[in-house]
Each structure stands twice: as C-alpha cells, then as structure tokens.
C-alpha cells in the first residue's frame, strides 16, 4: 500500500499571486494545409494580444514579456525537434528564455503550470504559455500508434496500437463496478458535441442523439466512434502576469491557482492506497466502497480511478480555499478524450462521491443551466484534441467565461466566417448556425479545468477566480 509522508501532502504556495489576463485560439481541424505551425502560433498569439480588450497596444504588451513556455505532445507529428525554437523566433521573442514541455495529454496544463511558477517565483512578470499539435502530417494509423506509445511500451503498447484500447477496458470495468449504463456514456457525447456546435473553433461539432451514439461504429468495445475524440491541428495560448501587471493590462484579471499529480503508466501495477480526501469529504465516507473492493479482490485507484487527478484536485482546491467544488465553481472543463475518461473524473475531482459519478449527468447538473455545467467549449469530443494545446484551450475557455466574453469569441460572425472554409471544411464552409445560442454562464466567478495525460500518468488542475 502507498503511504504518504507529511511532506508529500504539503499544499503549494505561490510566493506572489498569479493572474491570467488573455487567451488566444486558432480553429481546430483534422487537416490544415493552409498554415504551418508557426503561422498558426502567430494567429493565436495575435488574437491574445489584439482581441482581448487589453489596455495597452499589442506591441507594448509584447514588449513586457519576460518568459515563454511551449508545449507539444510529440515531435514525431511535425517531424521537427526543438520546434519551440522555431515558433519563439517566428513570434519575435528571441532572446527571451523559453522552455519546452512534454507530459503527454497533460502537456497544455503543464505548460500553464510552468509559466505560473515563473510568475509566482518572481522570475517573470509577464509570461506566455502556448501549446500546439500538428497531427495531420502522418496518416491516422501512424498517428494512433504514436499516441499509443504514451503508455508503457514494455506492456500496454504491445497489447494494441490505439489509445481507445486502453480506455475500453476501463469503461468495461467502471460499468461493472459502479453500474454505469451505456446510455449515460452516450449522453456525454451528445452534450459535448452539441456545445461544440456553437463554437467557431470546433472540429467535429454536431447534433446527435443517444440512439445515434449507441448505433455508431465500435472503435474498441464498448467505445463507439462518437465517444472518441479526433486527432487535431491547432494552437492555444494564455497570458499570465503578476498582480501589478495584470491590473495594468486588463479590467478583468483572473487569479490562478494550479497544481498537478502523477501516477504510473502501467495501470495494472497501481498499488492499493487510502483515498486522499478532498475538503468537502469526511473521514469514513468511503469505508464501504473500500470494503467492497477488498471483498472483490479489487483496490483503489485500481482500473477505474485516476490518482493523479485526485492528487491534483487535493492540492488545487486547498490552494484556492475551495471547500465544495459543486457549490463554489460555476463551470468546469474536463478532459473528455473518451466519454469514460470524462465520467471517471467526476469522482476523482469530487463532483460526485466515488460510485455515484453517473448522477452528475443524469441529474442535469452537468448541462448548461445546471448546477455546474461542464465542457461548454465542446471539449475534446466536439471541438479539439490538438494535444499540446488542449490543456491551454480548456483554460482559455474558462477565462473567457469568467470575463463574460463567451459571446465575443463564439458569437461574432466575423470569427466564424474567417475560419469557415479551411481544413476539411474547404468547399463546404461551416458558418455560424441560424440557431446559435449563447452558452455564457451568468455572472461566472470561478472555474476549474483538468488537463490529463495518457491513462492518468500526469494530471493538472487549474482554478481561475474573478479578481474584481
């Protein structure tokens, strides 16, 4: 059994507050031959500097940068080692120091965390966090193999060469253990792809039904095609600042709290341990769950839960002083690479007690207008999974919600028209739908997002709080 020492559970403390002030995105597509990765980086960079209502001229803001952090999941995709050097040069940021980050699917979140630590430590007053992926320069089969190697190649990768094959047995196991229905999984796919329908950045938005999801092609039993994210091309970036600089740059700064956790790549080797309790959980509440596991020869976190996500939430909630996420957060963005990974996370971050995750969907809490809506961006299922950008994209969507800018960045027909006719939509442009609706959460004050790697090897949680 894993045992924590007192120092292992120390709550991180910034040496000074960290703020997010602006974000930038590109559209996301399966293929985007119109732009190279440096050009896409510039598109996101310019949106961040020019369109976020900053109080200084874009060149003045650029002149305040001290540090940059870049995230990309795999050099294999763009066939370029040290791609961060090319992008940094193209953005005109040399000789400022930059760091490259790679933590699998959590690369985006880890990139933001690294930039935040630079601000918190005093190394920088203004830092850029940017991530990307160029997944269209190899065929889908090869791309799936590259992604599958973000698991232990001595064990898991030998069993299959597609990531769905890692999450399919998790779906089976979770359903057996907690009586999760296929219909609940399907509702996640329907919800998130619908919310992507209202986003000009989305790759695979759509209005679907539960029946359509369940009748879809099986990718890896029991996961069907609409339950799986796509391979994407695109960039996301976020601007972080010290408190003094944040108020110089915007009237709507958001304070950032962030932490991470890790766990072994080898899911079958995950040793039993006590469940670290979140602030709103009480000692003994999981005794019955753990007894039942023991009787079945099972363990926690086992094959159903992500210790890295639980540990990140354990730290992040306490950093931010959050006692009950369901009551204090206004929205969340979760890592829905598969419907099952989305559902697993509900228990790990305390949106429901372990074993009751399905109720978060079935109760309506997860929907727009519900108690704590999730993935209003469309998430990974509907909008994108350009891996190095994903954990930044999710944070930017949270930032814009808290700043009250969802409509500005999702409802403007000019944004829709600019990206309507590129990538796979070339010749069949995807324009703003006549039935578009706003998904702006009224008076949103606080949001959280999760960035998740592999089968739970690295996870970060970021929490943004309106400062004014």
Secondary structure by P-SEA (a helix, b strand, c coil): cccccccccbbbbbcbbbbbccccccccccccccccaaaaaaaaaaaaaccccccccaaaaaaaccbbbbbbccccccccccaaaaaaaaacccccbbbbbbcccaaaaaaaaaaaaaaaaccccbbbbbbbbccccccaaaaaaaaaacccccccccccccccccaaaaaaaaaaaccccaaaaaaaaaaaaaaacccccccbbbbccaaaaaaccccccccccccbbbbbbbbbbbbbbcaaaaaacccbbbbbbbcccccccccccbbbbccccccccccccaaaaaaaaaaaccccccccccaaaaaaaaaaaaaaccccccccccbbbcccccaaaaaaaccccccccccaaaaaaaacccccccccccccccccccccccccaaaaaaaaaaaaaaacccccccccaaaaaaccccccccccccccccccccccccccccbbbbbbcccccbbbbbbbbbcc
